Amino acid sequence: MTENHDLAPEADVTEQQLPAVETADLPVETRVPMEANPADVAEQAAPVPYDEDDDFRPST
């Protein structure tokens, strides 16, 4: 698509910059396979704590 904003109506340009679906209001639904181990599902659903040591990257 060409970048000729002089010919595009301003309302259309503004609308095209908005997200197609507002996901902030939609609940996140996680599907779990029937054969999944419930303990594994619970462990994977737990949030991972932030660790400052993970940010360390030795310079090369």
C-alpha positions as CSV (number, residue, x, y, z in Angstrom):
1,M,0.0,0.0,0.0
2,T,1.3,3.4,-0.8
3,E,1.9,6.1,1.8
4,N,-0.1,8.8,0.1
5,H,-1.9,10.3,3.2
6,D,-3.0,13.4,1.2
7,L,-5.7,11.5,-0.6
8,A,-6.9,9.4,2.4
9,P,-9.8,10.7,4.4
10,E,-8.6,11.6,7.9
11,A,-11.4,9.5,9.6
12,D,-10.2,6.4,7.6
13,V,-6.6,6.9,8.6
14,T,-7.5,7.3,12.2
15,E,-9.7,4.2,12.2
16,Q,-7.0,2.1,10.5
17,Q,-4.6,2.9,13.3
18,L,-6.9,1.4,16.0
19,P,-6.7,-2.3,16.9
20,A,-9.3,-4.5,15.2
21,V,-10.4,-6.1,18.5
22,E,-10.2,-4.6,21.9
23,T,-8.8,-7.5,23.9
24,A,-8.5,-5.7,27.3
25,D,-12.2,-6.4,28.0
26,L,-12.2,-10.1,26.9
27,P,-11.3,-12.7,29.5
28,V,-8.5,-15.0,28.6
29,E,-9.7,-18.6,28.2
30,T,-7.1,-21.4,28.5
31,R,-8.0,-24.7,27.0
32,V,-6.6,-27.8,28.6
33,P,-6.3,-31.1,26.7
34,M,-8.3,-34.0,28.3
35,E,-5.1,-36.1,28.6
36,A,-3.2,-33.4,30.5
37,N,-2.0,-34.1,34.0
38,P,-3.7,-31.7,36.4
39,A,-0.5,-31.2,38.4
40,D,1.3,-30.2,35.2
41,V,-1.5,-27.8,34.2
42,A,-1.4,-26.1,37.6
43,E,2.4,-25.8,37.5
44,Q,2.4,-24.3,34.0
45,A,-0.4,-21.8,35.0
46,A,1.7,-20.4,37.9
47,P,3.4,-17.1,37.1
48,V,7.1,-17.1,36.8
49,P,8.9,-14.8,39.3
50,Y,11.1,-12.1,38.0
51,D,14.8,-12.8,38.8
52,E,17.4,-10.1,38.2
53,D,20.0,-12.8,37.5
54,D,18.2,-13.8,34.4
55,D,18.9,-10.3,32.9
56,F,22.7,-10.9,33.1
57,R,24.3,-11.5,29.7
58,P,28.1,-11.6,29.5
59,S,29.5,-9.3,27.0
60,T,31.1,-10.9,23.9
